[in-house]
Amino acid sequence: MKAFNFREHEFLGRYLELNPLGTEKICNFDCAYCNLGPSTIKLSDLKKYGGFPEQTELVAEFGRILGSSMREPGNEFETLAISGNGEPTLFPDFSALVSALLQKRNELMASQLRIVCFTNGEGLSDNATVSALNKLDQTYLKLDYGGERAFKQFNRPRTRTSLEKIIHGAKSLKNLSIQTTVLSGDASLEPPARLDEWLEVIAMLKPNEVVLTLGQAPFRDPSQPVSGLEAATEEDLHRLSHWLDRRLKIKARVGSLDVA
């Protein structure tokens, strides 16, 4: 997977995705629906993992792409989205990477470019990570469920973190949006108790926006199916959006963005 890829989406417009993790999936979650399959690299091995791109090379390439887009009409993009194949905050010295990207944006006088990050929130107990995210224009936090049981069952953290700890860390984020992947079957958010938990957390966090994205098959590696996991439909998506509006007066954005 290349470090930079152009993509388009209804709520990000034409955006540049930055994958700072190299060719392997690097993640501290093992979400049941992830189309990248299960994580294969142990988190304890990250310090000796040699597959991370060099920060200087990432920033230089970002500058080249941004400079080119500013000179050539039709090649503009509105957003740099830090996401990629896994959890981007696992990049070594993520804080330094964010600072360098912002500095390069400022050097090129491209203040109109938004820089955002998609994260699962596992790193929000780290002050440096929170500080880095708070320098960005927006942080999209994965929040598929509001209760520990469903969180552990379907997001399947690979660390001893808890949803409670992630929510506590999210309260320190200044420009917070929530991204929820909507699924069906046993993973659905629609059972009343599960829906109430999710709505309660959103009400507590008071995000700038909520983005509902469609979880679609195929899920993971076909050789490792997950029992009870079904693809959602657009009807499921809009039904959840209706409940969010009815209960919290929040009009969600809906789409199919496959990040974080």
N, C-alpha and C positions, 0 to 999 in steps of 0.2 A: 504494500500500500504506500503510495506516494505521501510525502509530508503535506503537500498542498493540493487541494482539488476544488474546482469551481462547482457549485451546486446552485439550484434555485428552489425556492419554497415560498408559499403564499404569505408567510409572516416574516420571513427574513429577507425576502427579495432575492436578488442575485448575491450570493455570499461566497466567501472563500473559507473553506474548512481547513484548519490546521490540525494535523495528527502528529503530536510530538513523541509518539511512543515507538516508532519503528515498525517493522513488519509483523511483529507478534502481537497477539492480544495481551494487553497488560491491564488487569482489573482486580479490584479488591471485592467485587461482587461476582456472582456466578448466576446471573438472572436466568430464570427458567426459559424465558422467551428469546434470549439473545441469539440473533442470527449469525453471530460470529462463532457460535459453539462455546464449549466450556473453556475456562481459562486453563492454560497448560503450564505457565511459568509460576513457580512458587514465589510468594511475596518475600519470603526470607532470602531468595536468591537475587533480588533486584539490584543489590549493591554490586554484584559481580556480573550482572547482565550487560553485555556489550552492545546491545542493539539499539540503544537510544541515539537519535540524531544529535549532533553537536549543536549546542545553543547558538553559537555564532553563525553556523551555517543556516539554521532556521531563520534567524533574524535577517541575515543578508538576503536570503531568497524572498522573504516577505517584503523587504524593501524594494527588491527588483520588480516583483509582481505589482506592488502598489504604485511604484514610479511609472511603470509601463501603462498601467490602467489610467493614470492621470494624464498621460500624454496622448493616448489613443482613444478617441471617441468610440463608444460602443463596447469598450472593455472595462467599463467601470463596475465596481461592486460596492455594496452598501455596508457589508458587515464582514468582520473576521470572526469566525466561530471556532474557538478552541475546543476540540472534542476528540475525534479520531477513534481508533479501535481499542477502546477501553476507558480507563479513568485518567483524564489528562493531568490531574494534580499529582499523579505518581511520577511525573517527569522529575528527574533530579534538579533540585533548586527551582521549583516551579515559580517561586516568587521572583527570582532573578530573570526568568524568561518573560514573565509578564511585564516587568519594569523595562526590559530591553525592547519589547514589542511596542510599548507605549512611547518610549523615547524615539524609536524609528518613525512611528506615526507622526510625532511632533516635528521631527527633523524635516519630514517631507511636507509639513504643513497640511496634513490631511485630517483636520479636526472633525470633518463630517463623517469619517469612517467610524462605525461602532465596533468595539471589540467586546465580545461576550464569551462566556464559558459555560459548557454543559458539564455538570458534575453530579455524582451520586451522593455527595455530601459526607462520605466517610472521613475525609480529611479535615472536616470543620472543627475538630478538636485542636487543630494545630493553629496557633495564632498567626504564624507567617502566611499560611495558606489563606486564612480569612482576610488578612491585610491585603494580600495580593488580589483576591477576588473583589475586594471593595474598591480597588482602583479601576476596575473595569466598568463598562457602561451597563452591563447586565450579567447576572448569574442565574442560569436556569438550573434549578435543583430538581433532581428526580424524586418524585414523591408518588409512588404507585399506590401506596396504602397508608392508612393512618394508625394501624395496630401492629403490634410486634409479631403476632402469630402469622399473619399473611405476609408481612415483610420478610420474616425468616424463611417462610415456605417458598416464596416465589422470587424474591430478590437475592436470597441466599448469600449473605455477606461471608467473606472468607476470613474475616477477622472477628474479634470479640466485640465489635461495635454493636450498638442497639439503635433502633429507630428513635428512642427517646434522646439519645446522645446527639444524633444528627439533627433532630428538631431543635435542641438546645443551641447547637452551633449555628443553625440557620437564623436564629434570632439576632445574630451579630452581623448579618449581611445587609448592606444598605440598599442595593438595587436587585431585589430578589424577585424572580419569577418561578413559578412551579411548572414542571413538565411531568405529566402523568401519561404513562402508556396504558391504554385501555385494552383489556383482554376479555375473553368470555370463558364459559365453562366454570370450573372450580376456581379460576383466578379472577373471576368477575368482581367488580366493585359494587354490584347492585344489591347483594344481600343487605337488608336494612341496617344491621349492626355495623357491617363493614363500611357502608356508605356514610353512616353517621360519624365513624372514627375519622375518615378521610376529610369530611367537611369540617369537623372540629379542628383538625390541625391547620387546615387552610385558613379558617377564621382566626386562629391564634397567630399565624405567621403574617397575615395581612400582605400578601405578595402584590407586586405591581400588576401582574397578570397571571393567568393560568392557561397553559397550553395543553390541550388534550390530543395525544397522538395515537394513531391506530396501530395496534399490535396485530401483525398479520403473519400467517404461516408462509414459508416453512420456518419452524422454530429450531434453533440449535442444530446439532448434528443429527440427521435422521436415524443414525445408529444408536442415539441416546435420547429417545423420546421422553417427554415429561408427561406423566399421567394427569388427566383432567384439564390440560391446557388447550384452549380452543381460540381460534382467530376471532377477533371482534368484527363487527360490521359498522358501517357508517351510522346505521340506526342506533347501535349501542353508544356510539360516540355522541350523537346529538341528544340522546336520552339523558346521558350523564351531564351534558352541558345544560340541559333544561333544569335538572335538579340543582346544579350549582347556581344558576340564575335565580331560581325560585327560593332557595334557602339562604343564599348569601348575597344576592344581587350582584353577582360577578358574571360578566359575559365572557366566557372562555373563547380562546382562539382554538380552532380545530384544524388538524392536518395529519400528515403521515411522516413527519420528520423522524429519521432513524438515527438518533445520536444518543450519547451518554448511556 
